[in-house]
Amino acid sequence: MSQRDTLVHLFAGGCGGTVGAILTCPLEVVKTRLQSSSMTLYISEVHLNTMAGASVNRVVSPGPLHCLKVILEKGGPRSLCRGLGPNLVGVAPSRAIYFAAYSNCKEKLNGVFDPDSTQVHMISAAMVKGFTTITATNLIWLIKTRLQLDARNRGEKRMGAFECVRKVYQTDGLRGFYRGMSASYAGISETVIHFVIYESIKQKLLEYKIASTMENEEESVKEASDFVGMMLAAATSKTCATTIAYPHEVIRTRLREEGTKYRSFFQTLSLVVQEEGYGSLYRGLTTHLVRQIPNTVIMMATYELVVYLLNG
């Protein structure tokens, strides 16, 4: 891959990540609140009568609309954009590097394995979204999560990114900057599943188009329907990958909470299941899919479109 091609993929990836992050930020805030344990503080307790006549308390899991209502009541419309700054700081460069590195890695591995095979896509996705990238950017995502969980009332002074960093350091020291990183490592599986399915569907669509143009003896050119196909491929692959790997998102949010009782990946997994049941591992999944699917579609479509336009 030439230097120009690398720059094209860098720019296209940055554009895709930025556009997707801006348009879906409010859903990201709702999803993060639903994943956290603090959301249960907003839910009134339900009293159930036992056989002995005594009452016990049960916490009702909040829904996306209830969570949205609480956020708007407490913080106003601006609170739906909490964490957008750190999100853009992390998303634009990370997506730019991600797509450029993924394309480079895929091209090199095509010379080792069968070109565009499942092995190529799996290894490329895993290597790019690897331990180095996650370790280097964890602080940015930690700040984003803390800002999104900052539930101060309307009119109160909001916590800024630098104040958040200072509080994390005062509370946990340098180790605090790496909270939730183990769950991010587990999240590599989601990226691998996503790209394997996406590339497979994309390849099938390409084969169908080539076969169709050969039958009609037409020249193969990019059309609007091709981008619609890529958008559907992105939506399908991301839905499958997110649903399978979603519990790591809940665990990561819990680990990044302020003053949390959660300490490690497996300890958090065990504690959440023990206290709230297996269903809690999928809290916020609906909102996450509502946010993640259009975000992925926008990101992938923008990326493919920018690459196509810059390559003529």
N, C-alpha and C positions, 0 to 999 in steps of 0.2 A: 504494500500500500504506500502510495507517494505521500509526501508531506502535505500536499494540497488536499488529498483525500482525508487525511487525518484531521486537518483543520475544518473541513466540511462537516465531518462527523462530530467534532467538538462543538461547533457552532449550532448544528442541528439539535444535538442532545441538550445543550443549554437552553435553547428556545423551547423545546418540548417540555422540559422540566419546569421552566419558569411559568409558562402559560398554564400548565396543569395545576401547579401549586396555587397560583393566584385565584383561579376560578373555583377551586374546590376547598379553599381554606375554611369557610364556615363549617362544612361537614367534618373536616379534620378536627376542629375544636370540639364538636359534639361527640365524635367518636372517642376522643381521648378522655373526655369527662365520663363517658359511659364505662370505659375500661377501668377507671380508677376506683379505689375503694371509697374515696371521699364523696362520691355521688350518692351513696347510701345515706349520707347525713341529711340530704334534702328530702328523703322519702319518709312520709309518716309511717309509723309502725302500725301493724295490724294485730289486733288482739284476738287470739283464738282461745276458746274455752276447752279445757281438757276434761277428761272423765271425772276428775276429782273436783272440778269446779274452779280450779285456779286458772289464771290467764298466763299465756306465754306470748312472747313477742316474736314476730317474724318480719324480716325486712323484705319489702317488695322491690323487685328489680325494676328500675326506671325504664321507660321507653324513650326513643329518640325525640318524639314531640314534647314529652314532659321535660326532658333535659334541655331542649331548645328554649322552651318557655322559661325555665329557671334561669338560664344564662341571660336571656333578654331582660328578665325582671331585675336581676341583680346587677348586671353590668352594662345593659343597653346594647344597641347594635354593634358598637365598636368592639365589644368583647368577642364577637364572632371572628375577628381578625387577629386575635391574640396569637403570638408566635409566628406570624407571617414573616417578619424580618429575619429571624434565625433560619426559618424554613427556606427562604430564598437564598440566603447566604450559603446554606448547605446544598440545596437542590440544584441550583444552576451549575456550579462547578462540578458537583459530583455526577450529575447526569451527563454533562458534557464529556467528562473523563470516562464515564462508564460506557457510553455508546461508542466513543472512539476506540477505547481499549478492547471492547467486545468485538468490534469489527476487525481490528488488528489481530486479536487472538484467534478469532474464527478463521481468518485467512491463513494464518500460520499452521493451525491444526488441520486445515483441509489438505495440507501436504503430508500429514502424518497418518490421519484416518481417512475413511471414505468421505469425500467432499460433502459438506452439509448433512452429515449423519447425526443421529441422536447423541453419540459420544462427543462430537465436536461441539454441539450446542450446550451440553451439560457441563463439560470441562470449561468452556469459555465463560459461561455464566458464573460458575463457581469461582474461577480464578479472578475474574474482574471484581465481583462483589465478595472479595475475600477478606481475610483477617486484617490486612494492612489498611484497607479503605475504612472498614468498620471502626478500627481502633483510632484512626486519625480523625474521624468525624463524629465520634460519640458525644463529645462535649456540646457540639452544635445541637444535636437532637435532644440531649438532656435539657438544655436551656429551653428549646421549643416546647417540650412536654411540660416543664415547670411553669412556663408562662401561660400555657393553655389551661393548666389546672389552677392558676391563680384566680380565685373566685371572690375577689374584693367587690364590694358594692359600688354602684354607680356614684361617681363623685369622689371616691377615695383615690388616693395616689396609687397608680399602677406600678407594679414591680418591673423594672427594666432589666435588660440582658446583663449588664455589668453588676447590678445589685444581686441578680440571681447567681452569677459566678462567685461573688463574694460570700454569699450565704452558704453555697455548697462547700466552698473551701473552709469556712469557719466551722461548719458542722462535721464534715467528713474528711477534710484534708484533700490531698491530691487523689486519693482513692475514690472520692465522691464523683470525680469527673468521669469515671469509667463505670458508673452504675448502669445496669441494663445491657452491658456489652455482651454478656453471655447469651442473653435472649436474642440479640442481633445476630450473633453467630448462628444460632438455630434458625434464624430467618433466611439464611442463605438457601435453605431448601425451597423456600417459596420462589425465589428468583430462578432457581434451576428449573423447577416445574413450569413456571410461567414461560420461560424462553423455549423450552423443549416443545411445549404445546403450540406456542405462537409460530415458531419456525416450521413446525410440521404442517399446520394449517396453511401458512403462507406458501409453502412449497406445493401443496396440493392445489391451491388456487392458481399458482403460476403454471403448473402442468396442465391444468384445465384450459387456461387462456392460450397457451402455446398450441395445444391440440385443436382448439377452436379456430385459431387464426390459420393454422395449416390446412384445415378443411376448407376454409373460405378463401385460401390463398391471399390473405391480407397481411400487411406489415404489422407486427406487434408494437403498439404504442401504449403509453400510460393513459388511462381514462379515469373519469370520476368514480366509476364502478370499482376500479382496482383499489382505490383508497377506502371505499366503503367496505370492501372485502377485508382489507388490513385492519380496519377499525373493529369489524366483527371478530376477527381472529384475536385481536388484542383483548376485547371484552370477554370472549370465551376462555382464553388461556388464563387471564387474571382472575376470573371468577373461580375456576378450578383450583388454581394455586393458592389463592387467599383462603378459601374455605378449608382446604387441607391443612394449611400451616398457621391458621389464625391464632391458636392459643399462645403462640410465642409473643404476639402483640400485646395481649392482656398481661402476661408475665413481665414484659419489658416496661410497660407503663407502671405497674405496681412497684417494680424495682427502682423506678426513677421518681417516685413520690417523695415529697419532703417529710422527714421525720418518720420514715416508714419502718414497719416491723419485718419487711421482707429483705432477705440478705443474699440469697443465691438463687439460681435458676430452679433447681430441683426442690429446694426448701420452699420457694414461693409457689411452685406448682402443687406441692403437697398441701400447703397451708390453705391455698385458695379452694382446692377441692374439698378439704376437710371442713372448712368454715362455711362455704357457700355452694358446694355441690359442683358437679361436672358442667352443668349448664352455664356457670359463671365464666368458664373458659371461652365462651362464645358471646359474652356480653358486648354489645356494640357491633356485632358482625353485620347486621342489616345496614346500619349507618355507614360502616366501613365499606361495604360493597357499593352502596349508593354513591359514596365519595370516590372509592378506588377505581371502579369501572370507568366512569367518565374521565377521571384523571388519567388513567392508563390509555384510554382511547385517544384523548386529546394529545397526550404526550407522544404516543407512538405515531399518530397521524401527522402531527406537526413535524416530528423528526423525519419521517419518510418523505413528507412534502418538501421540507427544506433541502434535504439531500437531493431529491429529484430536481428541484429548481436550480440549485447551485451547480449540479452536474449537467445541466442543460437537457 
